[in-house]
Amino acid sequence: MSAPKQIVFDGYTCTVARLAYQNGRVALRLMDAYGGAPVTTATVNLIDEPMDADEVAIKTYSENDGMLAALIEAGIVSAPVRHVRSGWVEVPVCKLLMEVER
């Protein structure tokens, strides 16, 4: 088994954990690579938005500013395939490019 993919976000070296929201959609959580503590959740669950099984909605606002660039650079997600309005923000929807730790 290979080592988990690491990315740098907001000064933290992180691994990416694949979780699931209650409706079964993919959730990505960044975990501190050295201590294992959660750093942030990289995704949002847009329950009213139709999405393919390999798509994730990336939270890029507030404390997640810079998240999309970090995930793209690490090869975790594609560039956005579309944007969806959620409240006051536009949320990028991307393809999940690689399997991440479960």
GIJO-V240634 format. One line per field, one symbol per residue. phi: phi as a letter, one per 40 degrees, with the letter a starting at -180 (. if undefined). Layout:
phi: ???
//
This chain:
phi: .ccccbbbbfgbcbbbbcbbcdcgccbbbcbdcbbgccbaccbbbcccbcacccbbcccbbfccdgcdccccdcgcbccdcabbcbgcbbbcbbcccacbdb
//
